[in-house]
Amino acid sequence: MNIIIVGIGSVGFTATEVLSHYHDVMIIDHDRNVIEKAKNLLNVSVLYEDGANPKVLEGAITRHKADVVISTTGRDDDNLLICMLSKIINPGIKTIARIRDPDYLINTSDKTVDQIISPEIMTANKMAELALLENAIDYESIESMDLGLAVFEVTEAHTKMIGQMIINLEMPDDCSVMAIYRDDDVIMNPEMVQIRVGDRIRVLGSPDGIRSFNMMMGVQRDATEFIIIGGGVAGSRTAKLLESKKRYVKLFEMDPKKCSKLAKDLNTSIIVNGSGVDPHLLRSENVGRADVMIAITDTDETNLLACLMGMKLGTTKVISRYSMVEYEDIFDFTGIRSTVGNHRVVANEVTKTLIEDEKAILRMKRDGELFFSVQVDPRSKVSNERLGDINFPEGCRVGCIIRDKEKIYPRMDTVFKADDRVILFTYNSSKSKLEKLFGTRIDIEV
């Protein structure tokens, strides 16, 4: 497939990085530094031009014989324009636009834009789900398969789990433990490992299974009180989602006009017109009593400071959004474990749209980690074999088997059948060994 990506900011670059492994990608941007960086690091063709210029776009689509145009510039109007121009140039082309402002969320059609991706809405959905899982520090969803993927952190409060081995836990039927992160190590065969304070446990399962695992760990107090810093599109959406779950929400916003709009749009949330990083205001509003603080302003520095203030005041859990890729490590360094990056949210959505499930599903935060699925060939070495009898390559873990629309969370005696779709989690695993095992080509970079 030939793909053109217009606008190579953090979102466009991440999408390009993934898609260029499977497709022929051309990028267009008028920032020479961005173009040179992508040219040096990625296997792509580049065009140093304004992608919203009709002649530039027509020439690029014609030369590249483009099947898809993805517009991820910083302007919503430009993204819509680029997609609409692409349809005029080639009515059969597929177009995807990134939109931030809800006022630009037009109805999709085969004559304008085939798909609209809103980082604000997707970020809000992820943050609300993460906020409702008391023990989770990360959460991803695989909607096409109705699966969730979470990371749970073990603290001193989880007395029922500390010292236990994974194999002895009363696991919910509809989830599987994929790995344990311990300091900088990734333990891919965790069944016989004793759980320690500080361990982070990655779990794949149905949404109900993920919630059941959260409860199994032990919840000292149900998350009922939530603080949201930032009343933009994502903040408002997050508040609505939490309201729908009958949670108590207090939202801080500096702009009086936004506060007035929020008061009309939200039902039960309390709106506070003030700074979410003002220590006196936060203390007077009893922020320390909150179960979760969600920092979701448009400024990474404000989100970082708000989370640090929340932690100092005693808020049980803090979650932050970040926009700049560089801030991912900064948040982690300061002890803020639950973060949501706009670029990763959008890039995963784009790749899920354009890469079939059997090739790739999700790329995770840690380099070398990947979830994808393969189909069992009738002649493969795993067909009609039990999971416990198969010698999988190092760094590979089976998470789920999909058989005739039924999901099977495998145990050691589970038998693989021909045409099963197997969900794999790999960490720096050998692609060639996986291909020999399953008897099929795996067209991904694992």
C-alpha positions as CSV (number, residue, x, y, z in Angstrom):
1,M,0.0,0.0,0.0
2,N,1.3,3.5,-0.9
3,I,0.7,6.0,1.9
4,I,1.3,9.8,2.1
5,I,1.5,11.4,5.5
6,V,1.3,15.2,5.7
7,G,2.6,16.9,8.8
8,I,5.4,15.1,10.7
9,G,5.1,16.3,14.2
10,S,5.2,13.8,17.1
11,V,2.0,12.1,15.9
12,G,3.0,12.0,12.2
13,F,6.5,10.8,13.0
14,T,5.3,7.9,15.2
15,A,2.7,6.8,12.7
16,T,5.3,7.0,9.9
17,E,7.8,5.0,12.0
18,V,5.3,2.1,12.3
19,L,3.7,2.2,8.9
20,S,7.0,2.4,7.0
21,H,7.7,-1.2,8.1
22,Y,4.8,-2.5,6.1
23,H,4.0,0.1,3.4
24,D,5.6,2.5,1.0
25,V,5.4,5.8,2.8
26,M,6.0,9.4,1.5
27,I,6.0,12.2,4.0
28,I,5.3,15.9,3.3
29,D,6.3,18.8,5.6
30,H,7.5,22.3,5.2
31,D,9.9,22.1,8.1
32,R,13.3,21.1,6.7
33,N,14.6,19.9,10.1
34,V,11.7,17.5,10.5
35,I,12.2,16.2,6.9
36,E,15.9,15.6,7.4
37,K,15.4,13.8,10.7
38,A,12.8,11.5,9.1
39,K,15.0,10.9,6.0
40,N,17.9,9.9,8.2
41,L,16.0,7.6,10.6
42,L,13.2,6.1,8.5
43,N,12.8,4.2,5.2
44,V,10.6,6.8,3.5
45,S,10.6,9.1,0.6
46,V,10.3,12.8,1.6
47,L,8.9,16.0,0.1
48,Y,9.9,19.4,1.6
49,E,6.7,21.3,0.6
50,D,3.4,22.6,1.9
51,G,1.0,19.7,1.8
52,A,-2.0,22.0,1.8
53,N,-0.9,23.4,-1.6
54,P,-3.2,21.7,-4.2
55,K,-0.5,21.5,-6.9
56,V,2.0,20.0,-4.4
57,L,-0.6,17.5,-3.2
58,E,-1.7,16.5,-6.7
59,G,1.9,15.9,-7.8
60,A,2.7,13.8,-4.7
61,I,-0.4,11.7,-5.1
62,T,0.3,11.1,-8.8
63,R,4.0,10.3,-8.4
64,H,3.5,8.1,-5.3
65,K,0.4,6.4,-6.7
66,A,-1.1,6.9,-3.3
67,D,-3.8,4.7,-1.9
68,V,-4.1,6.6,1.4
69,V,-3.5,10.1,2.6
70,I,-3.1,10.8,6.3
71,S,-3.1,14.4,7.4
72,T,-1.7,15.1,10.9
73,T,-0.7,18.8,10.7
74,G,-1.2,21.0,13.7
75,R,-4.2,22.7,12.1
76,D,-7.6,21.0,11.9
77,D,-8.8,23.1,8.9
78,D,-5.7,22.2,7.0
79,N,-6.2,18.5,7.8
80,L,-9.8,18.6,6.5
81,L,-8.7,20.6,3.4
82,I,-5.9,18.2,2.6
83,C,-8.3,15.2,2.8
84,M,-11.0,16.9,0.7
85,L,-8.4,17.9,-2.0
86,S,-7.1,14.4,-2.1
87,K,-10.6,13.1,-2.8
88,I,-11.0,15.7,-5.7
89,I,-7.6,14.6,-7.1
90,N,-8.5,10.9,-6.7
91,P,-12.0,10.0,-5.6
92,G,-11.0,6.4,-4.8
93,I,-8.2,7.4,-2.3
94,K,-8.7,6.7,1.4
95,T,-8.3,9.8,3.7
96,I,-7.7,10.1,7.4
97,A,-7.6,13.4,9.3
98,R,-6.5,14.2,12.8
99,I,-9.0,16.6,14.4
100,R,-8.6,18.3,17.8
101,D,-11.4,20.8,18.0
102,P,-14.9,19.1,18.2
103,D,-16.3,21.9,16.0
104,Y,-14.4,20.4,13.1
105,L,-15.8,16.8,13.6
106,I,-17.7,16.5,10.4
107,N,-19.6,13.4,9.2
108,T,-17.3,11.1,7.4
109,S,-18.1,10.0,3.9
110,D,-16.3,8.6,0.8
111,K,-16.5,12.1,-0.8
112,T,-14.8,14.0,2.0
113,V,-13.0,12.2,4.8
114,D,-13.1,8.4,5.3
115,Q,-11.9,8.5,8.9
116,I,-11.5,11.2,11.6
117,I,-9.2,10.6,14.5
118,S,-9.6,12.8,17.5
119,P,-6.7,12.7,20.0
120,E,-8.8,14.6,22.5
121,I,-11.6,12.1,22.6
122,M,-9.3,9.1,22.5
123,T,-7.1,10.5,25.3
124,A,-10.2,11.2,27.4
125,N,-11.5,7.7,26.9
126,K,-8.2,6.1,27.9
127,M,-7.7,8.4,31.0
128,A,-11.2,7.7,32.3
129,E,-10.7,4.0,32.0
130,L,-7.3,4.2,33.7
131,A,-8.7,6.3,36.5
132,L,-11.4,3.7,37.2
133,L,-8.9,0.9,37.6
134,E,-7.5,1.7,41.1
135,N,-4.3,-0.4,40.8
136,A,-3.5,0.2,37.1
137,I,-0.8,2.5,35.9
138,D,-1.4,1.9,32.1
139,Y,-4.3,0.8,30.0
140,E,-4.9,0.1,26.3
141,S,-7.9,-1.2,24.5
142,I,-8.1,-3.4,21.4
143,E,-11.7,-2.6,20.4
144,S,-11.8,-4.8,17.3
145,M,-11.2,-7.9,19.6
146,D,-13.0,-6.6,22.7
147,L,-9.7,-6.9,24.7
148,G,-8.0,-4.8,27.2
149,L,-4.4,-4.5,28.1
150,A,-3.3,-3.2,31.5
151,V,-0.3,-2.8,33.7
152,F,-0.9,-3.1,37.5
153,E,1.6,-1.9,40.1
154,V,2.2,-3.9,43.3
155,T,2.5,-1.8,46.4
156,E,2.8,-2.5,50.1
157,A,-0.9,-2.4,50.4
158,H,-1.4,-5.5,48.2
159,T,-0.7,-7.9,51.0
160,K,-2.7,-10.7,49.4
161,M,-0.3,-10.8,46.5
162,I,3.1,-10.1,47.9
163,G,5.2,-13.3,48.1
164,Q,2.6,-15.2,46.1
165,M,3.5,-16.9,42.8
166,I,1.5,-16.0,39.7
167,I,0.6,-19.7,39.2
168,N,-1.1,-19.8,42.7
169,L,-3.3,-16.7,42.2
170,E,-7.0,-17.2,41.8
171,M,-7.0,-15.6,38.3
172,P,-10.2,-14.5,36.6
173,D,-11.0,-16.9,33.8
174,D,-11.0,-14.2,31.1
175,C,-7.5,-12.8,31.4
176,S,-3.8,-13.8,31.3
177,V,-0.6,-12.5,32.8
178,M,1.8,-11.6,30.0
179,A,4.9,-10.4,31.9
180,I,6.3,-8.9,35.1
181,Y,8.4,-5.7,34.9
182,R,10.9,-5.7,37.7
183,D,13.2,-2.6,37.7
184,D,14.6,-2.7,34.2
185,D,14.0,-6.4,33.6
186,V,11.1,-8.0,31.7
187,I,10.1,-11.4,33.0
188,M,8.4,-13.2,30.2
189,N,7.7,-16.5,32.0
190,P,6.3,-15.3,35.3
191,E,4.3,-18.3,36.5
192,M,6.8,-19.4,39.2
193,V,8.0,-15.9,40.1
194,Q,7.2,-14.6,43.6
195,I,5.5,-11.2,43.4
196,R,7.4,-8.3,45.1
197,V,6.6,-4.7,46.0
198,G,7.3,-2.5,43.0
199,D,6.5,-5.2,40.4
200,R,4.4,-4.2,37.5
201,I,2.2,-6.9,36.1
202,R,1.0,-6.8,32.5
203,V,-2.4,-8.4,32.0
204,L,-4.4,-9.1,28.8
205,G,-8.1,-9.9,29.0
206,S,-11.6,-8.9,28.4
207,P,-12.6,-5.5,29.9
208,D,-14.5,-7.4,32.6
209,G,-11.4,-9.7,33.2
210,I,-9.2,-6.6,33.6
211,R,-11.6,-5.1,36.1
212,S,-11.8,-8.5,38.0
213,F,-8.0,-8.6,38.2
214,N,-8.0,-5.1,39.6
215,M,-10.4,-6.2,42.3
216,M,-8.4,-9.5,43.0
217,M,-5.4,-7.4,43.8
218,G,-7.4,-5.7,46.5
219,V,-8.9,-2.2,46.6
220,Q,-8.6,-0.4,49.8
221,R,-11.1,2.3,48.8
222,D,-13.2,2.5,45.7
223,A,-12.2,5.4,43.5
224,T,-15.2,7.8,43.9
225,E,-13.7,11.3,44.1
226,F,-11.9,12.7,41.1
227,I,-10.0,15.9,40.4
228,I,-9.5,17.1,36.8
229,I,-7.1,19.9,36.0
230,G,-8.0,21.5,32.6
231,G,-11.4,22.1,31.1
232,G,-10.6,21.8,27.5
233,V,-12.1,19.2,25.1
234,A,-10.4,16.3,26.7
235,G,-11.1,17.5,30.3
236,S,-14.8,18.0,29.6
237,R,-15.1,14.6,27.9
238,T,-13.3,12.9,30.8
239,A,-15.6,14.5,33.3
240,K,-18.7,13.4,31.3
241,L,-17.4,9.8,31.2
242,L,-16.8,9.8,35.0
243,E,-20.2,11.4,35.6
244,S,-21.8,8.5,33.6
245,K,-20.2,6.2,36.2
246,K,-21.8,8.1,39.1
247,R,-18.5,9.5,40.3
248,Y,-17.9,12.8,42.1
249,V,-15.9,15.2,39.9
250,K,-14.3,18.5,40.6
251,L,-12.8,20.3,37.6
252,F,-10.3,23.2,37.8
253,E,-10.1,25.7,34.8
254,M,-8.5,29.1,34.6
255,D,-10.6,30.5,31.7
256,P,-13.9,32.0,33.0
257,K,-15.6,31.6,29.6
258,K,-14.6,27.9,29.6
259,C,-16.0,27.5,33.1
260,S,-19.3,29.0,32.0
261,K,-19.5,26.5,29.1
262,L,-18.5,23.6,31.3
263,A,-21.2,24.5,33.8
264,K,-23.8,24.2,31.0
265,D,-22.3,21.0,29.4
266,L,-21.7,19.0,32.6
267,N,-24.4,17.7,35.0
268,T,-23.0,17.0,38.4
269,S,-19.4,18.1,38.2
270,I,-18.3,21.0,40.4
271,I,-16.4,23.7,38.3
272,V,-13.7,25.7,40.1
273,N,-12.4,28.8,38.3
274,G,-8.8,28.9,39.3
275,S,-5.3,27.5,38.7
276,G,-4.8,23.8,39.1
277,V,-1.2,24.4,40.3
278,D,-2.1,27.0,43.0
279,P,-1.2,25.2,46.3
280,H,-3.5,27.4,48.4
281,L,-6.4,26.7,46.1
282,L,-5.7,23.0,46.0
283,R,-5.5,22.8,49.7
284,S,-8.7,24.8,50.3
285,E,-10.5,22.5,47.8
286,N,-9.3,19.4,49.7
287,V,-7.5,17.9,46.7
288,G,-5.5,15.6,49.0
289,R,-8.7,13.7,49.8
290,A,-9.3,12.8,46.1
291,D,-8.8,9.2,44.9
292,V,-7.5,10.3,41.5
293,M,-6.1,13.5,40.0
294,I,-6.2,13.8,36.2
295,A,-4.0,16.5,34.7
296,I,-5.2,17.1,31.2
297,T,-4.3,20.7,30.2
298,D,-2.6,21.6,26.9
299,T,0.7,22.4,28.6
300,D,3.1,19.6,29.7
301,E,4.8,21.7,32.3
302,T,1.4,22.5,34.0
303,N,0.4,18.9,34.0
304,L,3.7,17.9,35.5
305,L,3.5,20.5,38.3
306,A,-0.2,19.7,39.0
307,C,0.6,16.0,39.4
308,L,3.6,16.7,41.7
309,M,1.3,19.0,43.8
310,G,-1.3,16.3,44.0
311,M,1.2,13.7,45.1
312,K,2.6,16.1,47.8
313,L,-0.9,16.8,49.1
314,G,-1.7,13.1,49.3
315,T,-3.9,12.3,46.3
316,T,-4.0,8.5,46.0
317,K,-3.3,8.4,42.2
318,V,-2.2,10.9,39.6
319,I,-2.6,10.6,35.8
320,S,-1.2,13.0,33.3
321,R,-1.4,13.7,29.6
322,Y,1.8,14.8,27.7
323,S,2.3,16.1,24.2
324,M,6.0,16.3,23.8
325,V,7.7,12.9,23.4
326,E,10.6,14.0,25.6
327,Y,8.3,14.4,28.6
328,E,7.6,10.7,28.8
329,D,10.9,10.0,30.6
330,I,10.6,13.2,32.7
331,F,7.3,12.1,34.1
332,D,8.6,8.6,34.9
333,F,11.7,10.1,36.5
334,T,9.6,12.2,38.9
335,G,7.6,9.1,40.0
336,I,4.4,9.8,37.9
337,R,3.7,6.3,36.5
338,S,0.4,6.9,34.7
339,T,0.8,9.0,31.6
340,V,-1.0,9.2,28.3
341,G,0.9,10.5,25.2
342,N,-1.1,12.0,22.4
343,H,1.3,10.8,19.8
344,R,1.1,7.2,20.9
345,V,-2.7,7.2,21.2
346,V,-3.2,8.6,17.6
347,A,-0.4,6.5,16.1
348,N,-1.8,3.3,17.5
349,E,-5.2,4.2,16.1
350,V,-3.8,4.9,12.7
351,T,-1.8,1.7,12.6
352,K,-4.8,-0.4,13.8
353,T,-6.7,1.1,10.8
354,L,-4.1,0.4,8.2
355,I,-2.4,-2.8,9.4
356,E,-4.4,-6.0,9.6
357,D,-4.6,-7.7,13.0
358,E,-2.5,-10.6,11.9
359,K,0.4,-8.2,11.2
360,A,0.3,-5.9,14.2
361,I,-2.0,-4.6,16.9
362,L,-0.2,-2.4,19.4
363,R,3.2,-1.1,20.0
364,M,3.9,-0.4,23.7
365,K,6.0,2.2,25.5
366,R,9.0,0.0,25.9
367,D,11.2,-0.6,22.8
368,G,10.9,-4.1,21.5
369,E,7.5,-4.8,22.9
370,L,4.7,-5.7,20.5
371,F,1.2,-7.3,20.5
372,F,0.2,-9.0,17.3
373,S,-1.6,-12.1,16.1
374,V,-0.8,-15.0,13.8
375,Q,-3.0,-17.7,12.4
376,V,-2.2,-21.4,13.0
377,D,-1.4,-23.2,9.8
378,P,-2.7,-26.8,9.7
379,R,0.8,-28.0,8.9
380,S,2.5,-25.9,11.6
381,K,4.4,-27.3,14.6
382,V,1.8,-25.9,17.0
383,S,-1.2,-27.4,15.4
384,N,-2.9,-30.0,17.7
385,E,-0.2,-29.5,20.3
386,R,-0.6,-28.5,23.9
387,L,0.7,-25.1,25.0
388,G,2.9,-26.7,27.7
389,D,4.6,-29.0,25.2
390,I,5.6,-26.2,22.7
391,N,9.1,-24.7,22.9
392,F,8.3,-21.0,22.2
393,P,11.3,-18.8,21.4
394,E,12.6,-16.6,24.2
395,G,10.7,-13.4,24.6
396,C,7.4,-14.7,23.3
397,R,4.2,-15.2,25.3
398,V,0.7,-16.4,24.2
399,G,-2.0,-14.2,25.6
400,C,-5.2,-15.3,23.9
401,I,-6.6,-17.7,21.3
402,I,-9.5,-16.7,19.1
403,R,-11.4,-19.8,17.8
404,D,-14.7,-19.4,15.9
405,K,-15.3,-16.0,17.6
406,E,-14.7,-17.5,21.0
407,K,-11.8,-16.2,23.2
408,I,-9.7,-18.8,25.0
409,Y,-7.2,-17.6,27.7
410,P,-4.8,-20.5,27.5
411,R,-3.4,-22.7,30.3
412,M,-0.7,-25.3,29.9
413,D,-3.1,-28.0,28.7
414,T,-4.8,-25.8,26.1
415,V,-4.5,-27.4,22.6
416,F,-3.9,-25.3,19.5
417,K,-6.2,-26.0,16.5
418,A,-5.8,-25.2,12.8
419,D,-7.0,-21.7,11.9
420,D,-6.8,-20.5,15.5
421,R,-5.8,-16.8,15.7
422,V,-3.2,-16.6,18.4
423,I,-2.5,-13.2,20.2
424,L,1.2,-13.0,21.0
425,F,3.2,-10.6,23.2
426,T,6.8,-10.4,22.2
427,Y,9.8,-8.7,23.7
428,N,12.9,-8.8,21.5
429,S,11.9,-12.2,20.3
430,S,13.2,-14.0,17.2
431,K,11.0,-13.5,14.2
432,S,12.6,-16.4,12.3
433,K,11.9,-18.8,15.1
434,L,8.3,-17.7,15.4
435,E,7.9,-18.1,11.6
436,K,9.3,-21.7,11.8
437,L,7.0,-22.5,14.7
438,F,3.8,-21.2,13.1
439,G,4.8,-22.1,9.6
440,T,3.9,-18.7,8.2
441,R,5.6,-15.5,7.3
442,I,5.4,-12.8,10.0
443,D,5.6,-9.5,8.2
444,I,6.5,-7.3,11.1
445,E,9.5,-6.0,12.9
446,V,9.6,-7.9,16.2
